[in-house]
């Protein structure tokens, strides 16, 4: 038979430990999520306008839109990079095993804060798309390829950022 004091002690520790939370991901940032949603809408609108193709001669009318998208996504990337990584996550991400699992030995915190890498992929896609449009124009199949690079990267960023809202 278990003494009553032992039962109460175990129960008390259960409540204490249940109240403790361990945070391994950056904090939810509603401004970042809102910015991602708005910029994603602008990007999808650009893709919709270009899905039938566009000659290089039309590039000057699209140049300000490319600049706006690149600037907005760069701002969002910097905002995501500036978030504080929780101390325990920072310590865990410094372990060599975690670095190998995440394939990010040079920046172990990238495993915890994945959105900056997704946004960097998006930026690379729009810069290549802008340069291709400027120099050779965009054929419909090329636009599909750029969209194919964009979609998984924005999906990952949106999924991760929305999942942080607990």
PyMOL commands that set and color helices and strands:
alter all, ss='L'
color gray80, all
select helices_A, chain A and resi 4-19+30-50+56-81+87-93+96-102+108-111+115-136+140-163
alter helices_A, ss='H'
color red, helices_A
deselect
rebuild
show_as cartoon
